[in-house]
Amino acid sequence: MPDGNSPWGPKGSGDKGNGPKTPGKSPWGNEPKTPVGQKPGGNRSSDLDNVIQGFKKRGGPRRPGQRGTIGGGGGGGDFRIGPLGPLGIAVSVAALMLISTSVYTVDQTERALVLRFGDYSRTAEPGLNFKWPNPIETTVKRETEIIQKMVIGGNDASSLMLTGDENIVDIDFTVLWRINNLADYYFEVDDPETAVRAVAESAMREIVGKSELQGIITTDRLAITTAVRDLMQKTLDEYKAGVRVVEVQLQKADAPDQGGVVAAFRDVVDAAQERETVINRATAQQNTIVPVARGEAAQILQDAEAYRDRVIAEAKGEAERFNQVYEEYRKAPEVTRQRLYLETIEEVYGPAEKIILDGDGSGVVPYLPLDQLGNRARQQAGN
């Protein structure tokens, strides 16, 4: 017979501890009445009692709301299990994991692609966003507001390009670009950065191939970078690369160092600068001389016009005077002839020196300075 030290617990005991047994406390319901002279519970098998007691101590099946222990004995070291049991805990953990994968944030400089079973669904804007949990929907984030820098050229062969006048130029340039359509950037091109580099180099070679070396080195740098940027943007838009070219900066544009080409082109540049200096000096001299010559020419023209007008006016006056004299002559010919004679004599002898002689010329009359008397009279009248 197993005793109280059996691994199944004390014999016939339904309670914890070693106190006296209480009738009616059996897990099988109310116990039958005990006959006189017989111990309570003596009609049950001791093995069955041991099994029941061991099952209760090991935390067997419990009613809802009942708490049990894992391990033997009724002492400390209990591991409590929630009311839903291990399955409920697993379900709760899975739910928390699903909820944590359904909420995500997008930074201000980013955009996020939401993929549903790997296919494009939508583009998420900055802020707090929601989606179906993994693996139903996943996200891909990229920085779309950050301008990226790409340097092309240097010491490799990509920096040597052929110009339109069949010369070689060594060019280093920088491309500034950013993502403007994340869906196209992610799906349409396998390697967008490699595509941007290839398009930039191709566009620069095409524009340089249409330009002359001297213009590339000196005055056409801005026009070349603008043309390269526009051509790059057009090509990338055709590829649907989702990239916007912000700026193209020409860092270096020189002739190659081999064969003294650099020194020759420096001489060409110096000659061009000297030519510009001479042209500027000539222009300054032209701006000084030409206005003076134009002023003198205008003055000569004005003097000629004034002389013409004066001569014409005098001629008209003389003609008018002649007509008037003629009219007077028709009216009184003798008087007019005498007046004309006197006026002519006055005009001829007025400024001449005069000597008066007598009638037969035998003697000289004392000199009478009539001209001086006339000049003195005019001077006194003028004062």
Phi, psi and omega in degrees: 000133176288144180257190181294346179268010179295148178297347178271000178103179181296150183292127173066018183261130176252001180241162174280147179093186185244022180289178181288150180288145180247127180296150176081005181259010180289142177294351180266008180110193180291136178281149176292161179294141182271128177296162180293129178093002180240142180290145177299136179075014183282348182274356178266158179285135178295328178296320179294321177297318179296320179296316181296316180297317178295325179293320179294319181290331181275004176076049180291198182303139182234159175286158174301131181092348181273136180258142181228185180232158173250128182114164182276162176081171181248016183274200181285188182080027181284144172248108186278139177244137183299173183292337181273348179082183180302323180295320179295320178296316179298319179295319180296315179298318179296321179295318178297320178295320179294319180293321181294332177271359179264344182246132180210159180241150178239129181288163182296331181269006186242164165226154183233135173267132176258119182252125178256111186053038177088350179261149181295131178247309183193171176247126183268138178273169180299145180125194179275129184227163181230152178206172173291147184294160174295145003265017181294309178233137176235165182236151174230120183253142175218148176279111183259344182260359179268127178280124181260148185245134180229122180260128182236132180120217182101224182261002181274178184289344181291345181274347180267123184226153181265130182270175181290335178263026173061041172244168179250135180232143179260114188236132168240132179214162183238139178245125175255124184213164176210168180276129176243349175217100187293325180296313177295319181299323186274325189257327191277330184236136182293312182229089186300321182296318176296322178296318178298317179297315181295318180294321179297313180295319179295316180296318179296319179295322180293316181291319178295324179293344177260001185243162177266153186297317183297320177293323179297320183284327190251285197254345188257019185295314181295318179296324180292314180297322178295317179295321178295317179299315181295318180293320176299314181297319179298316181293316180294327176293324176295325177282349187056048183280347181069031184237139173245126179277116182279312184198150173240124182245124179272108184279319182213138175215095184228161171287153180296153184284342186287143171073020179068023182291323181298316180296320179296319180287333173294321176297321178297318179295318178297319178296320178296320178293321177295320177300316179298323179295315180297318179297320179294319177297315179298322178295320178296317178295320177299318180293339178272316187280316185300315178298323178295315179297320178294323177294317178297319178297319178296322178294317178299317179298318179294320177296319179296318178295321178295317178298317179300313181296322180294315181296319180296319180295318178296320180296319177295321179296316178297319179295320179294320178296317179299319179297321180293317178298321179296320178296318178292323178296323179295326181285317182219088185296316184296312180298320182292318179298318180296319180295319179295322179296312181297318179296324179291315178300318179297320182290327183278314186270355182301305183276355185272155175282138188237143175231129183261128177244161177284184188290315183266355176080016182276335181223165182252126178284142178307141185295133176238106184286079182294325181293320179292320177299320179293319178295321180294320178297321179293321178296315178296323178293327179287327178287000000 
